[in-house]
Amino acid sequence: MFKQFLSPYQKEKIFNDILSTILVAAFLTIIIALCAVGMAPKHSPLSQKEISHIEKQLTKKYADDCVLEPSASGWSCKEIKTGKVFKVARDN
């Protein structure tokens, strides 16, 4: 319907605008997908047995939410709210 009212220059400009919009959308989609893959949770280097042992020991010590870090003798867990440090020895 509007084809007859558009000059060749206007048609080319509209085509270029649509093409650039599609390219930008594709680029952003790829960037978002790559970020999502990069933020995916990593697998724990601990075995299920080690995780169970640590959870059991921390439950015995009434440890609340804490940050677990490896140490020379096992693990240390620093409680988020209070700052208390709980030591967990390695299970032999």
N, C-alpha and C positions, 0 to 999 in steps of 0.2 A: 504494500500500500504506500509506504513512504519511499520506496526505492526511486520513484520518479522525481522526488524532491531533493535527493541527496546528490551532491557532486561526487566525482571519483575521489577527490581529496577527503571529503567527509566520511565516505565509506571506508577508506584506508585508515583514517584516524580512529574510527569506531572499532575496526578490526584490531588495530594495534593496542587500543585500550583494553579490549576484551582479552587479548592474548597476554598482555602484561599482567592483568589481574589473575589470570589462570596460573601463570608462572610464579607469581608471588605467593599465591595460595598453596601451590605445590611445594614450594621452597619452605614455607612456614610449617606445613604438615610434616615434611621430612625432618626439620629441626626439632619439632615437638616430639616426634616418634623417637628420635635419637636420644633426646633428653630423658624420655620416659624409660627407655631401655637402660640408660646409664644410672638411673635412680632406682632401678629394681633392687630389692633386697638381696644381699649376697648370702651365700650359704655359710653356715657357721663352721669354723674350723674345728669345733669341738664335736666329739662323738656323742651319741645319745646317752651312753653310759656316763660320760663326764658331766653332761648337762643334768642328768638325774642326781648324781652325787652332789653337785654344787647346789641345786635346788633344795635337796634334803638337808644339807648342812646349814644353809641360810634360813630355812624354815625353823630348824632347831634353835637358832640364835635369834629368832624373831626379827630378822632383818626386813625392813620395808623396801620400797623401790630403791634400787641402787645401781651404780655403774660398775660393771665387772671388768677388771684388768688383770692380765697375767702378771705373776711375780715369780721370783726365784723358787719359792717353796710351794707354789700352787697358784692361788688367785686371791686378789683382794677386791672387796666390794665396798665402795663408798656410798653410804646412804645419801640420797638426794636431799631430803628434808633437814636432817640433823648434821650431816657431815661425818657421822661415825664410820669407822672402817672395820669391816669384818674380814678376817683371814680364813681362807678355806684351803686346807692341805690337799695335795694331790692324792687320789685314791690309788693305792698300789694293788 
